[in-house]
């Protein structure tokens, strides 16, 4: 069995239709689902966290980390035309 484990269930995860510790019979199905979840969570959740998949034995861990805050951005959009 292969498991997808979300290491920290943030509020957005808890509100979503996803379940933690989902189990799959084969590795390919588990990896595909983990990557789909990672992509969806990074694009559709509140943008306060970063999510990434890490393989650890028969477990695909979706790690969660707070996004770093940009300090002193000065309102610049980062397009390179402000300097």
JORAUR-V584309 format. One record per run of one state. SS is the DSSP state (2 for helix, 1 for strand, 0 for the rest). FROM is the first residue (numbers start at 1). TO is the last residue. Records with the same first field share a line. If there is no record, write none. Layout:
BEGIN
SS->FROM-TO / FROM-TO
END
This chain:
BEGIN
0->1-1 / 7-10 / 16-21 / 25-26 / 45-48 / 57-58 / 67-83
1->2-6 / 22-24 / 49-56 / 59-66
2->11-15 / 27-44
END
